[in-house]
Amino acid sequence: MTELQRDRLHVTVLEDRAALGLAAAGHVARRLRQLLAEDGTRRPRLLFAAAASQVEFLDALCRAEGIDWGRVEAFHMDEYVGLPRGDERSFGEWLDRHIFAVVHPGRVELLDPTTEDPAAECRRYGALLADGGLDLALVGIGENGHVAFNDPHVADFKDPEVVKPVLIDETSRGQQVRDGAFTTIDLVPRLAMTVTMSTILAARAISVVVPGPTKAAAVARTLDGPIEVACPASALRRHPDVVMFVDEAAATGVAH
């Protein structure tokens, strides 16, 4: 294990995906137990990323002990527009399989991929998020440095919106195929709804999980490049309470 620091961002480099998942889950479980212990009536509000990169972390988090999930309020970061209800490729369905149906949070709020009015759905979901903010944002980083579907062409660190419709860029659409969510890029929706960068950066604490060699270039730009919307994840270095967990494969381009 190696520890790095970039501005305010603390980075832990683990040997492999399994070790990364355990370490990240241990960190998030501790923070969540602290939130629950602070006030017996508090309902911590968590924002979840849905991606293949999060599997080991979420599996380990499901096994963490001492968490009263019935008091947790769960939200997710993004959703496709145009998938039918119940489609297993929807991010809400993915999170249900990997965590919500396992630990049963007391409240789960999801974006609706079947909406015929994405702007209205974003306003609806944005109001839910704004009503209390976020205690923990559990995020990943895309191959182009995106966080949620804040791809470089739509990312705004001071976005006035809480949630917004966006066109998904081709790198992100291709990543969905490489991650195994879709068989061909033609099947990947072009429109999505995403929690904005300003909303994510306003979370009280952020935990970042980024495994694998396909993320190495994005991790290097996030940690060692300029803070700019060309690599949206670079803004994480400004957050006052953020920890990133990467495996050695994802850290190959990082200066130690």
C-alpha positions, 0 to 999 in steps of 0.5 A: 500500500502506498499513500499519496497526497495531491492538494487536498486529495489523499490517495491510497494505492492498493495491490489489486481490485480486491484489496482496493474494494476492501479498503474503500468499503472499510473507509466508507463503513467507518464514516457511515457508522460515525454519521449514524452515531452522531445523532440517533435520528439522523438519516445519512444521505449517500450518492452512489455511482453505478459502474463495473469499477465499483463492484468489489467496493460495493460487494465489500460494503454490503458485508460491512457490519454495524450499519443501520441501513434502514436509516440511510437515504440512497441516491444515484449519480446518473441514468440513461434516457430511453431505456424501458422500465426494469431494463437491467442496463439502467443504473438504478437496476444495476445498483439495486442488484449490487447493493440496494436489494442486499442492504435495503436502505430506508429510502432509495430515490432513482432517476426514471430512464423512461421519462419523456421529459428529461428536463422535468425529471432532472428538476424533480430529482434535483429538488430531492437532492437539494432538500438536505444535500449529500453526506457522502458521495461514492464516485468513480472516474471514467476513462475521459476523466468524467465523474457521473456523466459530467463528460469534459464537454458538459462539465461545469465546476460551478454548474447552477443546476443540481441535475441536468440532461446531457449528451454522452460523449463517444469515449463514455459511450465506448466505455459502456461497451468495454465494461460489458453493459452493452454489446455494441456502441449503437445500443448505448443511449446518447442522452443521459441525466446526471448529477452535476459537478457542483452538486457532487463537489458540495457533498460533505465527504467524497470517496473515490474508487478507481481500479484497472489499467483502462483508467490509468491515463485518467487517474494520472490527469486527475492527480498530476494534470491541471485542474480543468473541465478537460478532466472533470475529476481533477476538481476533486483535488479541491474538496476538503474531505476526499479520499481516493482508492486506486489499484496499482494498475490504475496508478501506473502513470502517477508520479510517486 
